[in-house]
Amino acid sequence: QVQLVESGGGLVQAGGSLRLSCAASGRTFSRPDMGWYRQAPGKVREFVAAIRWSGGPAYSDSVKGRFTISRDTAKNTVYLQMNSLKAEDTASYYCRFEELLTNTIYWGQGTQVTVSS
């Protein structure tokens, strides 16, 4: 059974930093694209960042220049370094693995990030 487990969320003051991690277990993935999404209360889930197997990272305009996505393929882990956090970054953050070969998408359970202003 595939599991994606996020960690690293918490409460931080505006201007601070957090580093999220998402580790996948349960199977070996074939060239997965990895990404992060977030969902604030009352809002739809939105794209934050992604790193493709065969390409560079991509970011939403709202986090570009502040967040950095990276991956450790050997560990099936994706990271999100979040700097200069703002109150509007408050949300539940979800990691997403997409395996194009099998057309399969996996989601983590989410980790809460709260930024106090």
Disulfide bonds with the S-S distance in Angstrom:
Cys22-Cys95 1.94
